[in-house]
Amino acid sequence: MPEISCERMRERAVADSRIGMALNKDGRPDFLVIGAMKCGTTTLHEQLAQQPGVAMSRPKEPNFFSDEPEWARGLDWYASLFESMPAGSVRGESSTHYTKWPDYPDACERIRDALPDVKLVYLMRHPIERLVSHYWHEHLEGTFTEPIDEAIDRHSALVDFGRYSQQLKPYLDAFGPERIHLMALERLTARPQEEFAGLCEFLKVKEPAYWDDSLAPQNVGRERMRRSELRHAVINAPVLAGIRRQIVPRRWVDKIKGYWRVDQARPTLSSANIERLTNIFDADLALLNNQISGRLTCSSFEAAVTAEQNPLIWKPTQPH
């Protein structure tokens, strides 16, 4: 193991003392939606935000335990995100960076130390579909400029973030399966009320669970828009945003959006890379299969997770 410097030890001691202070406050979440990226976490966050008896953070993704600039704000800042929420509400936030190992290696340990009783929610989807959606997101943002078949070799995150067993392992070790609720985007789409009710039961929400079908899936439109700093500035300027909502007709807004809309189809992987990725993800899913009631593979993923019997149930923990 690498040697820990004295400075690092002092930083850890300071962090530990601040954690101790934070645990004595009401301003902390009851649960975290920890990922995975491009698996419906934004839609779930917004549905939870509308559920009576639940309060969700703004911003949706504080990324406090993962990103160093956010961590440097301190646990008092993080607690402030939850302190003004209604008394008795089940409080949560949704940061997909928490399951982006190895890019953010300290997230799980920090969460364990600061929130030892927290519940965790983890969403999955077909891992190759997740990869394509991840690439498309980064491509439209201008982060990935190469074709998708080249990007999977240049950007390890495309594969790493879809290794669900690998991403879950530190949380299973730290919290145990009884504190982690598994979901799949495909099952949530096919059985929204049933899945949402199961989640609310896990979170101990007192009010009856209600999935709002009128709330459109989140981030879908964003995946059809090229990144534009001008558009971002106009949309997010508080004064301009207020004026736009009050006086600009909806048809004009839709027409303006059309100038940034992407006409091309989402990218497709070569057959050789599909085969290669299938082998990679099947090996990772095999590890997860050892711990859940179902059997997931790339070829069976959608059928398995949408079946009447939910395969994403943890097997009973074996006594030591």
C-alpha positions as CSV (number, residue, x, y, z in Angstrom):
1,M,0.0,0.0,0.0
2,P,1.3,3.5,-0.7
3,E,2.6,5.4,2.3
4,I,0.1,8.0,3.7
5,S,1.8,11.4,4.3
6,C,1.6,13.3,7.5
7,E,-0.3,16.0,5.7
8,R,-2.8,13.5,4.4
9,M,-3.3,12.1,8.0
10,R,-3.9,15.6,9.3
11,E,-6.5,16.2,6.5
12,R,-8.2,12.9,7.4
13,A,-8.3,13.9,11.1
14,V,-9.9,17.2,10.3
15,A,-12.4,15.5,8.1
16,D,-13.2,13.0,10.8
17,S,-13.8,15.7,13.3
18,R,-16.2,17.5,10.9
19,I,-18.0,14.2,10.2
20,G,-18.6,13.8,13.9
21,M,-20.1,17.2,14.1
22,A,-22.3,16.6,11.0
23,L,-23.8,13.4,12.5
24,N,-25.3,15.4,15.4
25,K,-27.3,17.6,13.0
26,D,-30.7,17.1,11.3
27,G,-29.3,18.3,8.0
28,R,-28.4,15.1,6.4
29,P,-30.0,12.8,3.8
30,D,-31.8,9.6,4.6
31,F,-30.9,8.1,1.2
32,L,-28.6,8.6,-1.8
33,V,-29.3,7.7,-5.5
34,I,-25.8,6.8,-6.3
35,G,-26.1,5.9,-10.0
36,A,-25.5,4.7,-12.6
37,M,-25.0,7.4,-15.1
38,K,-27.4,7.5,-18.0
39,C,-29.8,5.0,-16.3
40,G,-32.7,7.3,-15.4
41,T,-31.5,8.9,-12.2
42,T,-32.7,12.3,-13.2
43,T,-36.2,11.1,-14.0
44,L,-36.3,9.2,-10.7
45,H,-35.1,12.2,-8.8
46,E,-37.9,14.4,-10.2
47,Q,-40.5,11.7,-9.5
48,L,-39.3,11.5,-5.9
49,A,-39.3,15.3,-5.6
50,Q,-43.0,15.2,-6.4
51,Q,-43.8,12.3,-4.0
52,P,-45.5,13.5,-0.8
53,G,-43.4,12.8,2.2
54,V,-40.1,13.0,0.2
55,A,-37.8,16.0,-0.2
56,M,-35.0,16.0,-2.8
57,S,-31.9,18.2,-2.9
58,R,-31.4,21.1,-5.3
59,P,-29.1,20.8,-7.1
60,K,-29.9,17.2,-8.0
61,E,-26.3,16.2,-8.0
62,P,-24.3,17.8,-5.2
63,N,-21.4,15.4,-5.9
64,F,-20.2,16.2,-2.4
65,F,-18.5,13.0,-1.5
66,S,-16.9,12.5,-4.9
67,D,-15.6,15.8,-6.3
68,E,-12.8,17.5,-4.4
69,P,-14.0,21.1,-4.9
70,E,-17.4,20.1,-3.4
71,W,-15.8,18.1,-0.6
72,A,-13.7,21.1,0.3
73,R,-16.9,23.1,1.0
74,G,-17.2,21.0,4.2
75,L,-20.0,18.9,5.7
76,D,-21.7,22.0,7.1
77,W,-22.4,23.1,3.6
78,Y,-23.6,19.7,2.6
79,A,-25.9,19.6,5.6
80,S,-27.4,23.0,4.6
81,L,-28.9,21.3,1.5
82,F,-31.3,19.4,3.8
83,E,-31.8,21.5,6.9
84,S,-34.7,23.5,5.4
85,M,-36.6,20.5,4.2
86,P,-40.0,19.7,5.8
87,A,-39.8,18.0,9.1
88,G,-40.5,14.3,8.9
89,S,-39.8,14.1,5.2
90,V,-37.5,11.4,3.8
91,R,-34.6,13.3,2.4
92,G,-32.4,12.4,-0.5
93,E,-30.0,13.5,-3.3
94,S,-28.9,11.9,-6.5
95,S,-25.2,12.0,-7.5
96,T,-24.0,9.6,-10.2
97,H,-20.4,10.5,-9.5
98,Y,-20.6,8.3,-6.4
99,T,-20.4,5.2,-8.6
100,K,-17.8,6.4,-11.1
101,W,-14.9,4.3,-9.8
102,P,-11.9,4.7,-10.4
103,D,-12.5,8.4,-11.3
104,Y,-13.8,9.2,-7.8
105,P,-12.1,6.6,-5.5
106,D,-13.0,8.2,-2.2
107,A,-16.7,8.5,-2.5
108,C,-17.8,5.3,-0.8
109,E,-15.4,5.7,2.2
110,R,-16.6,9.3,2.7
111,I,-20.2,8.3,2.6
112,R,-19.7,5.5,5.0
113,D,-17.9,7.7,7.5
114,A,-20.3,10.6,7.3
115,L,-23.6,8.8,6.8
116,P,-23.3,5.3,8.3
117,D,-27.1,4.7,8.4
118,V,-27.9,6.0,4.9
119,K,-29.8,4.0,2.4
120,L,-28.6,3.7,-1.2
121,V,-30.4,3.3,-4.5
122,Y,-28.7,2.1,-7.6
123,L,-30.2,2.0,-11.1
124,M,-28.9,0.0,-14.0
125,R,-29.8,-0.6,-17.7
126,H,-28.5,-2.8,-20.4
127,P,-24.7,-2.1,-20.1
128,I,-24.1,-1.6,-23.8
129,E,-27.1,0.7,-24.1
130,R,-25.8,2.7,-21.2
131,L,-22.4,2.9,-22.8
132,V,-23.9,4.3,-26.1
133,S,-26.0,6.8,-24.2
134,H,-22.9,7.9,-22.2
135,Y,-20.9,8.3,-25.3
136,W,-23.7,10.3,-27.0
137,H,-24.0,12.6,-24.0
138,E,-20.2,13.3,-24.0
139,H,-20.2,13.7,-27.8
140,L,-22.9,16.3,-27.8
141,E,-21.1,18.1,-24.9
142,G,-18.0,18.2,-27.1
143,T,-15.9,16.0,-24.7
144,F,-15.6,13.0,-27.0
145,T,-14.9,14.0,-30.6
146,E,-13.8,10.6,-32.0
147,P,-16.2,7.9,-33.3
148,I,-17.7,5.6,-30.7
149,D,-15.6,2.6,-31.8
150,E,-12.5,4.6,-31.1
151,A,-13.8,6.2,-28.0
152,I,-14.3,3.0,-26.1
153,D,-10.5,2.4,-26.3
154,R,-9.6,6.0,-25.4
155,H,-12.0,6.6,-22.6
156,S,-12.1,3.8,-20.1
157,A,-15.0,5.4,-18.2
158,L,-17.4,4.3,-21.0
159,V,-16.8,0.7,-19.9
160,D,-16.0,1.2,-16.3
161,F,-19.2,3.0,-15.3
162,G,-21.2,0.1,-16.8
163,R,-19.4,-2.6,-14.7
164,Y,-22.2,-2.7,-12.2
165,S,-20.8,-5.4,-10.0
166,Q,-17.5,-3.5,-9.8
167,Q,-19.2,-0.2,-9.0
168,L,-21.4,-1.8,-6.3
169,K,-18.7,-3.8,-4.6
170,P,-17.3,-1.1,-2.2
171,Y,-20.9,-0.2,-1.2
172,L,-21.8,-3.8,-0.5
173,D,-18.7,-4.2,1.6
174,A,-19.4,-1.0,3.5
175,F,-23.2,-1.1,3.9
176,G,-24.3,-4.6,3.1
177,P,-27.0,-5.6,0.5
178,E,-29.9,-4.8,2.9
179,R,-29.1,-1.1,2.6
180,I,-28.9,-1.0,-1.2
181,H,-32.0,-1.0,-3.4
182,L,-31.4,-2.2,-7.0
183,M,-33.5,-1.0,-9.9
184,A,-33.3,-1.2,-13.7
185,L,-34.4,1.5,-16.1
186,E,-36.1,-1.0,-18.4
187,R,-38.2,-2.4,-15.5
188,L,-39.0,1.1,-14.2
189,T,-40.2,2.0,-17.7
190,A,-42.3,-1.1,-18.0
191,R,-43.7,-1.1,-14.5
192,P,-43.4,2.4,-13.1
193,Q,-46.0,2.4,-10.4
194,E,-45.0,-1.0,-9.1
195,E,-41.3,-0.2,-9.0
196,F,-41.8,3.2,-7.5
197,A,-44.0,1.8,-4.8
198,G,-41.3,-0.8,-4.0
199,L,-38.7,2.0,-3.7
200,C,-40.9,4.1,-1.5
201,E,-41.4,1.0,0.8
202,F,-37.7,0.5,1.0
203,L,-37.2,4.2,1.9
204,K,-40.1,4.0,4.5
205,V,-42.1,6.8,2.9
206,K,-45.3,7.2,4.9
207,E,-47.5,8.6,2.2
208,P,-48.9,6.3,-0.6
209,A,-46.5,6.1,-3.5
210,Y,-47.6,7.8,-6.7
211,W,-45.8,7.7,-10.0
212,D,-46.7,10.8,-12.1
213,D,-47.2,9.6,-15.7
214,S,-47.6,13.2,-16.8
215,L,-44.0,14.0,-15.9
216,A,-41.9,13.5,-19.0
217,P,-38.7,11.5,-18.9
218,Q,-35.8,13.8,-17.9
219,N,-32.7,14.5,-20.0
220,V,-34.1,12.8,-23.1
221,G,-34.4,16.2,-24.9
222,R,-31.0,17.2,-23.8
223,E,-29.5,14.2,-25.6
224,R,-30.8,15.6,-28.9
225,M,-29.2,19.1,-28.4
226,R,-25.7,20.1,-29.3
227,R,-23.8,22.0,-26.6
228,S,-23.9,25.7,-27.0
229,E,-22.4,28.2,-24.5
230,L,-24.7,30.9,-25.8
231,R,-27.8,28.8,-25.3
232,H,-26.6,27.7,-21.8
233,A,-26.1,31.4,-20.8
234,V,-29.5,32.5,-22.1
235,I,-31.4,29.6,-20.5
236,N,-29.7,29.9,-17.1
237,A,-29.7,33.7,-16.7
238,P,-32.3,34.3,-14.0
239,V,-33.7,37.5,-15.4
240,L,-33.8,36.2,-19.0
241,A,-35.3,32.9,-17.9
242,G,-38.1,34.7,-16.1
243,I,-38.9,36.9,-19.1
244,R,-38.7,33.9,-21.4
245,R,-41.3,32.0,-19.4
246,Q,-43.7,34.9,-19.1
247,I,-43.7,36.4,-22.6
248,V,-42.1,34.1,-25.2
249,P,-44.6,31.8,-26.8
250,R,-43.9,28.1,-26.5
251,R,-43.9,27.6,-30.3
252,W,-41.1,30.1,-30.5
253,V,-39.1,28.3,-27.9
254,D,-39.5,25.0,-29.8
255,K,-38.4,26.7,-33.0
256,I,-35.3,28.2,-31.5
257,K,-34.4,24.8,-30.0
258,G,-34.5,23.4,-33.5
259,Y,-31.4,25.3,-34.4
260,W,-29.4,23.3,-31.9
261,R,-31.2,20.0,-32.3
262,V,-29.1,17.1,-33.6
263,D,-30.5,15.5,-36.7
264,Q,-28.2,12.5,-36.9
265,A,-29.0,9.2,-35.5
266,R,-27.3,7.9,-32.3
267,P,-24.1,6.0,-33.1
268,T,-23.9,2.3,-33.4
269,L,-21.0,0.1,-32.4
270,S,-19.3,-2.3,-34.8
271,S,-20.3,-6.0,-34.5
272,A,-16.7,-6.8,-33.4
273,N,-16.9,-4.3,-30.5
274,I,-20.4,-5.4,-29.6
275,E,-19.0,-8.9,-29.2
276,R,-16.0,-7.7,-27.2
277,L,-18.2,-5.5,-24.9
278,T,-20.7,-8.4,-24.4
279,N,-17.9,-10.6,-23.1
280,I,-16.6,-7.8,-20.8
281,F,-20.1,-7.0,-19.4
282,D,-21.2,-10.6,-19.1
283,A,-18.2,-11.3,-16.9
284,D,-19.1,-8.5,-14.6
285,L,-22.8,-9.4,-14.6
286,A,-21.8,-13.0,-13.7
287,L,-20.3,-11.6,-10.4
288,L,-23.6,-9.7,-9.7
289,N,-25.6,-12.9,-10.5
290,N,-23.9,-14.6,-7.5
291,Q,-25.7,-12.2,-5.2
292,I,-29.1,-11.6,-6.8
293,S,-32.1,-13.9,-7.4
294,G,-32.0,-13.6,-11.2
295,R,-29.5,-14.3,-14.0
296,L,-28.5,-11.3,-16.1
297,T,-26.5,-11.4,-19.4
298,C,-26.3,-8.9,-22.2
299,S,-28.5,-11.1,-24.3
300,S,-31.1,-11.6,-21.6
301,F,-30.9,-8.3,-19.8
302,E,-34.1,-6.6,-20.9
303,A,-36.3,-9.7,-20.8
304,A,-35.0,-10.7,-17.4
305,V,-35.4,-7.3,-15.7
306,T,-38.9,-6.8,-17.1
307,A,-40.2,-10.2,-16.2
308,E,-43.0,-10.5,-13.7
309,Q,-40.6,-11.9,-11.1
310,N,-38.1,-9.2,-10.2
311,P,-34.5,-10.6,-10.6
312,L,-32.9,-7.7,-8.8
313,I,-33.5,-9.1,-5.3
314,W,-30.6,-9.8,-3.1
315,K,-30.1,-13.4,-2.1
316,P,-30.4,-14.1,1.6
317,T,-27.1,-13.3,3.3
318,Q,-25.3,-16.5,4.2
319,P,-24.3,-16.8,7.9
320,H,-20.5,-16.9,8.5
